[in-house]
């Protein structure tokens, strides 16, 4: 069972989720506002007869099921030029309900893009600290360690830190976080079919710190972290570094390395979006359920025009299915 959280109702999320669900087999559950999904289905040509309401019973056979949660939304809530409190609250409820369904039904969770600001400012007390799917799902799942990763045929990477102001990044890099991001990337690559991946751990500072002339985070945190990762992996992956990020990503794109561990958000996402935008899939490693996501944002500029490209959602659904199959085959947790 693939459970798709349909994201911001004013975004391209509902339309790409529906178009992708129509093209894949098996049970697909779309969590969102029923009225919004009906409007989106009409817009993109998904036959309404294909849609079914999800009851409390486990769905059987194939089909596209809708689980309505949250407030009933109207046209104003679907307006890309607005950020209504109802739409912000709804997005968070979609994520929480989709996670619960995936967890209960041993399925995979696929998420569409949300507006972090709309959620954080929607009025729900618990939503005030919302920073993104990765952090929120870690709380819901009770996971000790999670890692944001991106995977594509062209390039794969993981992040030591995620949604942080840049000035806070150096202090947030610890040996434990470097170890976890490295081990999780190795596991992702193995489950995606790379038998013994070679992983480059990038530096934080230019030229890997230039023997501490340009910074000492490499010596204090990154080297100890990758050393711990090597021990944890028991020879199942080769780990090298720290290497200047520009070199690490260039060589990974040339297939010298199978993946790169980045120290902060844009260090990873800039090369990913340059070489694999639309093909890359965001993966949260360390959860008790498989979770993937599209690598794009809400795309308000083209929302509700019927022209959004749904290939990113198809890639996220496909990878979720593959990782779930690999998980069951290995008889181990996703993390």
Backbone torsions as a table, in degrees:
resi	resn	phi	psi	omega
1	UNK	NA	127.3	175.5
2	UNK	-104.2	121.2	178.9
3	UNK	-107.4	121.6	-176.8
4	UNK	-111.7	118.3	169.8
5	UNK	-80.4	122.7	-167.1
6	UNK	-84.3	1.5	170.4
7	UNK	74.8	-158.0	-177.8
8	UNK	-65.8	126.7	-178.2
9	UNK	-65.6	-18.2	178.4
10	UNK	-92.5	3.4	-176.0
11	UNK	-101.9	-170.0	175.6
12	UNK	-82.3	-2.8	-175.8
13	UNK	-52.4	-53.4	-178.1
14	UNK	-59.2	-41.3	-176.1
15	UNK	-72.5	-40.0	179.7
16	UNK	-72.0	-32.3	177.3
17	UNK	-64.3	-42.6	179.8
18	UNK	-67.9	-44.2	-178.8
19	UNK	-64.9	-38.9	177.8
20	UNK	-68.1	-43.5	-178.9
21	UNK	-60.1	-32.8	-179.7
22	UNK	-68.6	-25.9	-172.8
23	UNK	-96.9	-9.6	-179.2
24	UNK	-109.4	159.1	-177.9
25	UNK	-97.5	170.4	178.5
26	UNK	92.2	-167.2	-179.1
27	UNK	-87.8	124.0	176.4
28	UNK	-121.8	125.0	178.9
29	UNK	-114.6	121.0	177.3
30	UNK	-101.2	120.2	-179.8
31	UNK	-100.4	120.6	-178.4
32	UNK	177.8	-160.3	177.1
33	UNK	-88.2	124.7	-174.9
34	UNK	-59.4	-44.3	-179.9
35	UNK	-62.0	-40.0	178.5
36	UNK	-64.0	-42.3	-178.9
37	UNK	-69.5	-34.7	175.6
38	UNK	-65.3	-43.8	177.5
39	UNK	-60.8	-43.7	-179.0
40	UNK	-66.9	-39.4	178.3
41	UNK	-61.2	-42.5	177.7
42	UNK	-63.1	-39.6	-178.9
43	UNK	-63.0	-43.7	-172.4
44	UNK	-101.4	6.4	173.7
45	UNK	80.9	25.1	173.5
46	UNK	-85.9	119.7	-177.2
47	UNK	-59.1	131.0	-178.7
48	UNK	-64.0	-25.2	179.8
49	UNK	-68.1	-15.2	178.3
50	UNK	-78.7	-16.0	-174.4
51	UNK	-93.6	139.0	178.3
52	UNK	-131.7	147.9	173.9
53	UNK	-78.0	137.3	177.4
54	UNK	-85.3	121.9	175.9
55	UNK	-90.0	-173.4	179.4
56	UNK	-72.5	-15.8	179.2
57	UNK	-79.7	150.8	177.1
58	UNK	-64.2	127.7	179.6
59	UNK	-64.4	143.2	-179.6
60	UNK	-117.8	146.9	-179.8
61	UNK	70.9	-166.0	-180.0
62	UNK	-86.4	-179.7	175.3
63	UNK	133.1	163.6	175.9
64	UNK	-106.2	115.1	-178.4
65	UNK	-107.4	146.0	176.8
66	UNK	-113.2	129.3	172.1
67	UNK	-112.5	110.2	178.7
68	UNK	-86.1	126.6	172.5
69	UNK	-137.5	161.0	175.9
70	UNK	83.8	-176.0	-178.6
71	UNK	-67.2	150.8	175.3
72	UNK	-72.4	125.9	-173.8
73	UNK	-99.7	156.9	178.3
74	UNK	-123.1	-171.7	-176.4
75	UNK	-61.2	-35.9	179.9
76	UNK	-61.9	-38.3	-179.1
77	UNK	-70.9	-18.4	178.8
78	UNK	-98.7	5.9	-178.9
79	UNK	-79.8	116.5	-178.5
80	UNK	-60.6	-18.1	-179.5
81	UNK	-88.5	-0.5	-178.3
82	UNK	-120.9	158.7	172.9
83	UNK	-132.0	84.8	-176.4
84	UNK	-81.4	150.0	176.5
85	UNK	-58.4	-37.3	-180.0
86	UNK	-63.0	-41.2	178.9
87	UNK	-67.7	-37.9	177.5
88	UNK	-64.2	-46.0	177.9
89	UNK	-61.5	-43.2	-177.5
90	UNK	-59.7	-42.3	-178.5
91	UNK	-59.0	-41.6	179.5
92	UNK	-67.6	-40.7	178.7
93	UNK	-64.2	-34.6	177.6
94	UNK	-62.5	-44.7	180.0
95	UNK	-61.4	-46.4	-176.1
96	UNK	-66.9	-41.3	179.9
97	UNK	-70.8	-39.4	179.2
98	UNK	-64.1	-41.5	176.6
99	UNK	-60.5	-45.8	-178.8
100	UNK	-61.5	-41.2	179.2
101	UNK	-65.6	-43.3	179.5
102	UNK	-64.4	-41.3	-179.3
103	UNK	-65.5	-46.0	-176.8
104	UNK	-70.2	-34.7	-175.1
105	UNK	-100.6	12.3	-179.3
106	UNK	53.4	39.3	179.2
107	UNK	-105.1	-169.5	178.7
108	UNK	-113.3	146.0	179.8
109	UNK	-103.4	128.0	174.9
110	UNK	-121.8	128.8	-175.3
111	UNK	-114.5	142.4	171.8
112	UNK	-92.0	168.3	-176.7
113	UNK	-68.6	143.9	176.3
114	UNK	-122.3	167.5	171.4
115	UNK	-96.9	109.4	180.0
116	UNK	-60.4	-40.9	-179.1
117	UNK	-64.6	-42.2	-180.0
118	UNK	-63.0	-40.0	178.8
119	UNK	-67.9	-49.0	-176.4
120	UNK	-62.9	-27.8	-176.4
121	UNK	-107.7	16.9	-174.4
122	UNK	-77.0	-16.4	-179.3
123	UNK	110.7	-17.5	175.6
124	UNK	-72.1	129.6	-177.2
125	UNK	-60.0	-42.7	-176.2
126	UNK	-69.7	-16.2	-176.5
127	UNK	-85.7	-8.0	-172.8
128	UNK	-60.4	-33.1	-177.9
129	UNK	-95.8	16.8	-177.7
130	UNK	-66.0	125.1	178.6
131	UNK	-116.2	-17.0	-178.9
132	UNK	158.3	170.0	-179.4
133	UNK	-57.3	-45.8	-172.9
134	UNK	-56.4	-51.6	-177.5
135	UNK	-68.1	-38.4	-178.0
136	UNK	-69.3	-41.6	179.5
137	UNK	-67.8	-31.4	175.4
138	UNK	-61.6	-41.6	177.4
139	UNK	-64.4	-47.5	-179.1
140	UNK	-59.8	-38.9	-173.8
141	UNK	-84.4	-19.3	-175.1
142	UNK	69.6	26.8	-177.4
143	UNK	-77.7	138.3	179.2
144	UNK	-72.2	-42.4	-175.5
145	UNK	-137.2	126.9	174.0
146	UNK	-130.9	159.1	-179.7
147	UNK	-137.9	132.8	171.5
148	UNK	-81.1	125.1	178.7
149	UNK	-127.4	159.1	171.2
150	UNK	-130.0	134.2	-177.1
151	UNK	-131.6	135.7	175.5
152	UNK	-153.4	165.3	175.6
153	UNK	-60.9	-27.2	-177.5
154	UNK	-86.3	-32.6	-170.4
155	UNK	-162.3	145.5	175.3
156	UNK	-135.1	143.2	-176.4
157	UNK	-153.8	159.6	173.4
158	UNK	-132.2	162.2	-174.8
159	UNK	-120.2	131.8	175.9
160	UNK	-75.0	-41.1	174.8
161	UNK	-122.2	156.8	-175.4
162	UNK	-118.4	-104.8	-173.2
163	UNK	-90.8	83.6	-179.6
164	UNK	-130.5	146.5	167.7
165	UNK	-58.1	142.4	-174.0
166	UNK	-58.6	-33.5	-178.3
167	UNK	-66.7	-18.2	-179.0
168	UNK	-95.3	-5.6	-174.3
169	UNK	-64.1	-50.0	-175.8
170	UNK	-54.6	-43.7	-178.7
171	UNK	-69.7	-23.2	-177.4
172	UNK	-83.3	-13.0	-179.8
173	UNK	-82.9	115.6	179.7
174	UNK	-125.1	159.8	176.0
175	UNK	-55.7	-38.9	-178.9
176	UNK	-64.2	-40.5	-179.6
177	UNK	-70.9	-37.1	176.3
178	UNK	-64.3	-44.3	177.7
179	UNK	-58.0	-48.9	-176.5
180	UNK	-63.0	-45.7	-179.2
181	UNK	-63.4	-33.6	179.2
182	UNK	-72.9	-46.5	179.8
183	UNK	-63.8	-42.0	-179.5
184	UNK	-66.3	-37.5	177.9
185	UNK	-66.3	-39.8	177.5
186	UNK	-61.3	-42.3	179.6
187	UNK	-66.3	-40.8	177.9
188	UNK	-60.5	-47.4	-178.4
189	UNK	-64.0	-40.3	178.4
190	UNK	-63.4	-41.7	-179.3
191	UNK	-73.8	-19.1	175.3
192	UNK	-88.4	-0.7	172.6
193	UNK	114.6	0.6	178.1
194	UNK	-89.5	113.7	-171.6
195	UNK	-62.8	-51.5	178.4
196	UNK	-135.3	89.0	-174.9
197	UNK	-72.1	150.9	171.0
198	UNK	-105.0	123.8	-173.3
199	UNK	-120.1	130.2	174.8
200	UNK	-98.6	128.5	175.3
201	UNK	-96.4	120.1	-175.7
202	UNK	-79.0	162.6	174.9
203	UNK	-87.8	167.6	171.6
204	UNK	-90.1	-43.9	-174.1
205	UNK	-93.0	159.9	176.7
206	UNK	-58.3	141.4	177.3
207	UNK	56.7	34.8	179.1
208	UNK	55.5	32.2	177.2
209	UNK	88.7	-11.2	179.2
210	UNK	48.5	58.5	-180.0
211	UNK	53.9	43.1	176.9
212	UNK	73.9	2.4	175.4
213	UNK	-67.5	-31.1	-177.3
214	UNK	-110.5	14.7	179.5
215	UNK	138.8	151.6	-175.7
216	UNK	-114.7	10.9	179.6
217	UNK	-63.1	-31.5	179.3
218	UNK	-61.2	-48.9	-177.4
219	UNK	-71.5	-37.2	-173.7
220	UNK	-82.0	-33.0	-173.0
221	UNK	-125.0	-43.9	-170.6
222	UNK	-74.3	-47.4	179.2
223	UNK	-61.9	-47.5	176.2
224	UNK	-60.0	-36.2	180.0
225	UNK	-66.9	-45.0	180.0
226	UNK	-71.1	-27.8	174.0
227	UNK	-65.0	-42.4	176.2
228	UNK	-63.7	-39.0	-179.7
229	UNK	-62.6	-42.0	178.5
230	UNK	-58.2	-41.9	179.0
231	UNK	-66.0	-39.5	-177.2
232	UNK	-69.6	-29.9	-175.6
233	UNK	-84.6	-12.3	174.4
234	UNK	51.9	40.7	176.6
235	UNK	78.8	6.0	-179.5
236	UNK	-80.4	-8.7	175.9
237	UNK	-151.3	153.9	175.9
238	UNK	-100.7	129.5	-177.5
239	UNK	-119.5	128.7	179.3
240	UNK	-129.1	153.4	177.1
241	UNK	139.5	-172.3	-4.4
242	UNK	-72.1	144.3	-177.1
243	UNK	-124.9	141.3	175.6
244	UNK	-50.4	134.4	-173.6
245	UNK	-58.0	-38.4	-178.7
246	UNK	-61.3	-38.4	179.1
247	UNK	-75.4	-41.4	-177.9
248	UNK	-60.3	-45.1	-177.9
249	UNK	-73.9	-35.3	177.1
250	UNK	-62.0	-44.8	-178.9
251	UNK	-71.6	-32.1	176.8
252	UNK	-66.6	-39.8	177.5
253	UNK	-65.2	-29.3	177.2
254	UNK	-85.5	4.9	175.9
255	UNK	72.2	18.4	171.4
256	UNK	-71.9	-38.9	175.1
257	UNK	-115.2	151.2	177.6
258	UNK	-86.6	-20.3	-179.6
259	UNK	-165.9	163.2	-178.8
260	UNK	-130.3	137.0	173.2
261	UNK	-95.8	119.8	-179.9
262	UNK	-99.1	155.6	-178.2
263	UNK	-89.9	-25.0	-179.2
264	UNK	-149.6	170.5	-167.4
265	UNK	-53.8	-62.2	-173.1
266	UNK	-72.0	-20.3	175.2
267	UNK	-61.0	-31.1	178.6
268	UNK	-91.5	-43.4	-169.8
269	UNK	-76.8	-27.0	177.7
270	UNK	-63.0	-53.3	177.9
271	UNK	-65.0	-35.0	179.4
272	UNK	-61.6	-44.4	-176.9
273	UNK	-76.3	-22.5	175.5
274	UNK	-70.5	-40.2	-172.5
275	UNK	-105.6	-15.9	-173.0
276	UNK	-143.9	27.9	-179.7
277	UNK	-63.7	129.1	-177.6
278	UNK	94.1	-24.8	178.2
279	UNK	-101.1	-24.9	-176.0
280	UNK	-73.8	150.1	178.9
281	UNK	-124.9	131.9	175.0
282	UNK	-81.5	128.2	-178.7
283	UNK	-126.5	131.9	172.9
284	UNK	-98.5	110.3	177.3
285	UNK	-91.4	145.1	178.4
286	UNK	107.9	-8.8	178.0
287	UNK	-83.8	164.2	176.8
288	UNK	-82.1	-6.2	174.7
289	UNK	-125.5	156.5	172.6
290	UNK	-72.8	130.4	174.8
291	UNK	-133.5	123.5	174.5
292	UNK	-125.4	167.1	-179.9
293	UNK	-155.3	160.3	171.9
294	UNK	-65.8	157.2	-179.1
295	UNK	-97.8	7.4	-179.6
296	UNK	-109.4	171.8	-179.6
297	UNK	-94.9	-157.3	-173.7
298	UNK	-73.5	-24.2	177.1
299	UNK	51.7	51.4	-179.3
300	UNK	-59.2	-26.5	-176.5
301	UNK	-66.3	-23.0	178.6
302	UNK	-119.8	6.7	-176.7
303	UNK	-66.4	144.9	176.4
304	UNK	60.6	31.3	173.5
305	UNK	-115.0	-3.5	176.9
306	UNK	74.9	17.1	-176.5
307	UNK	-122.2	9.6	-180.0
308	UNK	-68.7	139.1	179.0
309	UNK	-80.8	124.0	-175.9
310	UNK	-99.0	9.5	-177.7
311	UNK	-65.1	-31.5	176.8
312	UNK	-63.7	-39.2	177.0
313	UNK	-68.7	-38.9	175.9
314	UNK	-60.6	-41.6	178.2
315	UNK	-63.3	-40.0	179.7
316	UNK	-66.2	-40.5	178.5
317	UNK	-67.3	-43.2	-179.7
318	UNK	-62.1	-45.7	-179.8
319	UNK	-66.4	-37.8	177.7
320	UNK	-59.5	-42.0	178.5
321	UNK	-65.4	-41.5	179.6
322	UNK	-65.7	-42.7	-179.5
323	UNK	-68.3	-34.7	177.2
324	UNK	-66.2	-42.4	178.2
325	UNK	-63.6	-41.2	178.8
326	UNK	-65.9	-37.2	178.0
327	UNK	-61.8	-47.3	-179.8
328	UNK	-66.7	-36.4	-179.9
329	UNK	-64.1	-40.9	-178.7
330	UNK	-82.3	-16.6	-179.4
331	UNK	65.6	33.7	-178.2
332	UNK	-132.5	171.1	179.4
333	UNK	-74.6	162.5	-179.5
334	UNK	-64.1	-34.1	-174.7
335	UNK	-81.3	NA	NA
